[in-house]
Amino acid sequence: MYPIRLLCRVMQSSHSAYYAWCKRPAKIITAEELHLYRRMKESFADSCGSLGSRMLLKQLRKEGFSLGRYRVRRLMKLIVIQRRAYKVTTVRKHSHRVADNLVNQHLTPTAQNQIWAGDITYLRTHEGWLYLAIVMDLHSRPIISWAMDKRMSFELVERAMTMAVRLRQPPRKLIFHSDRGSEYTCKRFHQLLKKQGFKASMSGKGTC
């Protein structure tokens, strides 16, 4: 079997489509287009993959590029790699308690150990996928403590919180902010906060 026929079979394409593609004139990409592609990829990467076509268009126009939104949307499909699907880590049980949002997006405390925040994510390691729980001080944004495990559980966030308390010895009435994940809304975690004299604060549903 000829290599071309083998490649066409692998790619699930017909021979005629391949030869028609070969006869098409090569498209020459101008230096301006290449610069546009690079800026789109860089801007999307700088936003951690969260930039939409409207905001990207606005930013590109500020930089002097002349283009419309439909062209931006078309190019995004070609040169921008969307983030992969992720595991949901914020599901809670309906019987669990949800705290009020005491922080309410005002994440700029004036000193250390006033507002801590916690979250859970997952990482790919040589041991496989592991869950990571962290505690951060929102004053200067250092990661105070962390814990890792193969299971996402109360014990995971408990270890991270226990390490943070041991390292910082924070005052009572500290605010601990989190999402509505079941590990943070469960009774055992609220008891842990109460024992330390901390106040719980939680983001609204669907809010990072």
VENCOR-V838266 format. One line per field, one symbol per residue. ss: DSSP state (H for helix, E for strand, - for the rest). A space follows every 10 residues. Layout:
ss=???
//
This chain:
ss=--HHHHHHHH ----HHHHHH HHH------- HHHHHHHHHH HHHHHH---- --HHHHHHHH HH------HH HHHHHHHHH- ---------- ---------- ---------- ----EEEEEE EEEEE--EEE EEEEEEE--- --EEEEEEE- ---HHHHHHH HHHHHHHH-- ----EEEE-- -HHHH-HHHH HHHHHH--EE EE------
//
